[in-house]
């Protein structure tokens, strides 16, 4: 049986996704400051929290699903930036 072909994502959609994440990241920095996560467990906890919120919205089939995906992306970006900035105290 042939593998189904996924529809392509156009460049404009990728750019729009990056724009949404950048705007949400800026709002988060304005609200919470730019303090980094201090451990991998904290990063995982934040991503798990956002993942749980996505699960709830998917189960309810709400229009908030995309927003929750953006929140997961922002949490991941914040985690990467924390690691790159040497904020993680449990980094070997």
C-alpha positions in Angstrom: 0.0 0.0 0.0 1.5 3.4 -1.0 2.3 5.9 1.7 0.0 8.8 1.7 1.5 12.1 0.4 1.4 15.0 2.8 0.3 18.3 1.3 3.2 20.7 1.1 3.6 23.7 3.4 4.3 26.9 1.5 7.0 29.3 2.5 4.5 32.0 3.5 2.9 29.7 6.0 6.3 28.9 7.6 7.0 32.7 7.7 3.6 33.3 9.3 4.3 30.6 11.9 7.7 32.2 12.8 6.0 35.6 13.0 3.4 34.3 15.4 6.0 32.7 17.6 8.2 35.8 17.6 5.2 38.0 18.6 4.2 35.5 21.4 7.8 35.4 22.6 7.9 39.2 22.8 4.7 39.3 24.8 6.1 36.7 27.1 9.3 38.7 27.7 7.3 41.8 28.3 5.1 40.0 30.8 7.7 37.8 32.6 11.1 39.4 31.8 13.9 37.7 30.1 15.1 35.4 32.9 16.2 32.0 31.6 15.1 28.6 32.7 17.6 27.2 35.2 17.3 23.5 34.6 16.3 21.0 31.9 13.5 19.9 34.3 12.1 23.4 34.3 12.2 23.5 30.5 10.5 20.1 30.3 7.9 21.2 32.9 7.0 24.2 30.9 6.7 22.3 27.7 4.6 19.6 29.4 2.3 22.3 30.8 1.8 23.8 27.3 1.4 20.3 25.8 -1.3 19.6 28.4 -3.1 22.8 27.4 -2.9 21.7 23.8 -4.4 18.3 24.6 -7.3 20.0 26.4 -8.0 22.3 23.4 -7.7 19.5 20.9 -10.2 17.4 22.9 -12.6 20.3 23.0 -12.0 21.0 19.3 -11.6 24.7 20.0 -10.1 27.5 18.0 -7.3 27.8 20.6 -5.4 24.8 19.3 -3.1 26.8 17.1 -2.3 29.3 19.9 -1.3 26.4 22.1 1.0 25.1 19.4 2.6 28.5 19.3 3.0 28.4 23.1 4.9 25.1 22.8 7.2 26.6 20.2 7.8 29.6 22.5 8.6 27.4 25.5 11.0 25.4 23.3 12.7 28.5 22.0 13.0 29.9 25.5 14.6 26.6 26.6 17.1 26.7 23.7 17.9 30.3 24.5 18.4 29.5 28.2 20.8 26.7 27.2 22.7 29.0 24.8 23.0 31.7 27.5 24.4 29.2 30.0 21.4 29.7 32.3 21.1 26.0 33.1 22.7 25.2 36.5 22.5 21.5 35.9 24.4 21.7 32.6 27.5 19.4 32.7 
